[in-house]
Structures are given as C-alpha cells and as structure tokens.
Amino acid sequence: EIPGIVGIWFKLVENKITATVIIRNNDCFVGFPANLYQIHILQKYISEKTGFETGRIVIYSLGMHIYMDHLDDIKLLIGNHF
C-alpha cells in the first residue's frame, strides 16, 4: 500500500517540539487516529532525546474520507448527532 503520511517536519516553536505533518489521504475513523498516535509517539521520542517539551501537532490532510463499512460504528459512536 502507499503510505498516507508523505512528510513530517519537526521544529522548535516557543522552545517546544512542534510536528507539522502532510498526509496524502486517510480515513477519518481508523487511519487518522492511528496516524495521530504514531506522530505523537515520534514527537515524544524526539522531545525526550532533545530535552525540549512537546508542542503542537499540525496536520494537513489532502484527502480525508470515511469508508462505508465503518458507517454503523460511526453512528454508534456519535449517537443521534449523525
């Protein structure tokens, strides 16, 4: 499969490690939470190695979608707000 994350940049903003990420395409229900967690773990690792606190995670998603086979689970999660 083609990776969804195409670029990650780490920089110091106000003395904190900020991660800026470009994601080519991801699904909102499964892929995005997994990507966010992976980015957080990587940011935390860099933070620990450099001695700086973690900062923000900024994500640019070029295409976000929901798979129809996740629709029932999404409806359960958000209840009557769908």
N, C-alpha and C positions, 0 to 999 in steps of 0.2 A: 504494500500500500504506500501511497505518497504521504509523507508527513504533513501534518496540518501546520505546525509551527515552522515558519520559514526564517525567523530572525529573533534573536534576543540580545538586547543591549543592557549592560549594567553601568550605572553612573552614580556618582555622588551628588545628591541634592540635599542641601542643608545638613551635610555630614551623615546622611543615611544612604544605604544602598537602594537605589530605585531600579526596578526592572521594567523595561519597555519591550513589548512583545508584539510581533506581527504574526497573525495566524491566517493562513490561506483560506481555510474552510474548516468549520467544526459544527458538530451538532450541539444544540443548547442543553440537552438533557443529560447526556452521558459524557461526550467529549470535552465540553467546556469545563465542567467541574474537575475532571481528571487533569486537564491541561493547567488549570489554575493551581491545583495542588502540586503538580510537578514543578511549576515555576516557583512557587513558594518554597519548596524544599531546596531547590537550587539557590535561590536568593538567600535563604537562611544559612546554607553551607558557606557561601561566599562571605556573608556577614560575619560568621564565626571565624573564618580564616583571616579576615582583614581587621577585625576588631570594631567595625562600624555597625550601627544598628540597622535593622531592616527598615526600608521606607515603603513607598507605594509600589504597586504593580499596575502598570498602564498597559492595557491590551487593545490592539486594533485588530478586529476580526473583519476580514474582507468578505466573508460569507458565513452567516450563521443560519442553521436550519433545525427543524425538528423532523425526526423520522416518524412516519405514521404508525409504525408498530410500537412506538413509545407513548402514543396519544392517550391510551387508557391510564397508564401510570401517571402521566402529567395531570390528567383530570383528577385523579385521586389526590395528588399532591397539592393542587391549588384549590380543590373543592368547587364551590359554586361560583367562583370568580372567573371561570372559563367562559 
